[in-house]
């Protein structure tokens, strides 16, 4: 599957040909279909010239497609080589167009065809013949009655013979042959219609009744259950937390819940199928299976309802899983096949391995199931089959931590800086970090937002009544933090009998003060303050659900990788981070700014970080690594494609290290929806086009992007592209750019002081 140099549409959606008036057609029965492509041109002379060019180039589909890319005026089908897919004679195209297409043989190219939209060249690459239709014979009513009587007598004779055969000794039955299904031709006269109806009734009467059976339920699959060894004792919720330095131990249980025996991987080899992902940056952790011993059998037979299993330590197979953070684990047949072939090459010699591998690659051939204590609705419905857990060092006093609250809507992310030194504030901060690492806050929300006053969230029941599995009592504001605008605090429930002097109980509900609240200083326990996105609360609603709450150390927030941050002995403030210090970009509290350098001049752009953080983080990171300065062969990156309409550029595509539709940075990004439009000057991520679905694959963008030269509302309506920036200076340069012009590089002018290493990549 490639990046298409285009924006696809089946029915000339951007061209006037899309508005073709449907010609009156007969009902669609079994009709011939033809795979058709076309080139739309402005004059007959031009069409004849292009046809000669195609014929001279070989006259095949490849030559036709090349000419379409070069000459066609249909902006939507041009990038597809003019492909319209399979059409029928009554598909609704202009009659002249349809007639010309169905007069061609496979591989043929038409002479110029005129429609109200221009001159067309048509190419037919494949013909699907219609299935033969049964036509009711024409004849007089008397003749029809005679024929029907004969058919009825024959049917009765056949029924008698069948009854006699039933009394005879049973013989081996021949395999049934499926009857050919044909579509009848509509009778031409009322008499023929009555005759056909009578024949159908006689035929139905001669058929023996068929016993109806309830459809069988879908066969149950083999289940692989994942359970932490802490499950029976931990008071925590859906996510289990492991202290840094301790082993991540899991119980694995295989159960055959089907009625038939199943051939499955030997239990000792199950770790080969695990995929572990760090959720803070969506990075897939590399596995090391070199220590896995060669078993006596690579596959075993599990009888119906038989159970087997083993206990493992994930650290033995994923040694780099030591940095802090949240992880997810699941079992994949594709990962198992890949890893077992790499570790034990002789498994390919097994005579039944191809079949076993094929079964493992099927969806749900072996499903995972997770076990945890708290089955609260906000987690059990959103986790799917992934088993999530966290690894985190003990939260200590006087260290800074950061919490990034990502919303599932288009709302901007919010970042809290967390801190606490004395008992009450330190324990409360630790409670918040533990709950976030367990995933407790995922899929929750700020359920009560009072503009300019406060925002209240983090309740599992979303109404102020929910509590987490573990609560802390007798906490108070020992650090004496003031509740000013931006302060983040736990709601503290104080007992009326004990009073404020002994503090109160904190659970999971927290709030952000949107103005000064000195009356709360002695009641609630602050845990930090908002350092990014305080303005988000001006437009926030209860519909803004938390996609995730990710905890970062100070070093991670500054942009270092989790691996580096894990071994950092002293934590550096973000403003003093050496990575940030070496950057040429200035700092800003607003959206980042960049300069796109081209052979025709410079374009200054603003990047919409507040709407699509991950996309902008990837763009900024690639720009600062000089990714856009040259292509893979050492030449300059170019605007390798342009989409045109009426002789004008709609947009220009660039960002490919191979200067074609295949280039990417080695990873794919998760889609991010914004409210920005594909209008003049917009920077938009290009996704992979899937010809099978005739649409754009989700989560498939990388480094390629296009710049809109004109407003393109069609893309806003029909495609979920991520608009991540806009040209603020240099629109006159944009008008000069053409296909083939060089991209000299991209320079980041300003960015926020935090790091840009936490990019949400596809697993």
Secondary structure, DSSP 8 states (H G I E B T S, - for coil): ----SS---TT-TTSGGGG----------S--EEEEEEEEES-HHHHHHHHHHHHHTTSSHHHHHHHHHHH---TTTGGGTTEEEEE-TTSS--HHHHHHHTTS-TT-B---EEETTEEEEEEEEEEE------------HHHHHHHHHHHHHHHHHHHHHHHHHHHS-------------------SSHHHHHHHHHHHHHHHHHS--------------EEEEEEETTTTT----SSEEEETTS--EEEEEEEE-SSS-EEEE-GGGGGGGEEEEETTTTEE-----TT----S-SEEEE-TT-EEEEEEEGGGT-TTTTSSEEEEEEE-HHHHHHHHHHH-GGGGGSTTHHHHHHHHHSTTSEEEEEE-S---HHHHTTSTT-EEEEEE----TT--EEEEEEESSS---EEEEE---SHHHHHHHHHHHHHHHTTTTTT-B--EEETTTEEEE--TTSSS----S--EEEE--TT-----TTEEEEEEE--TTT-GGG-EEEEEEEEEESS--GGGTTTSEEEEEEEE-GGGGGS--TT-BEEEEEEEEHHHHTT--HHHHHH-SS---GGG-HHHHH---EE-SS--EEEEEETTEEEEEEE-TTT-HHHHHHHHHHHHTTGGG--TTSS-EE--EEEEETTEEEEEEE--TTSSTT--SSS-B-----S----TTEEEE---EETTTTEE-TT-B-S-EEEESS--HHHHHH----EEEEEEE-HHHHHH--TT-EEEEEEEEEE-SS------B--
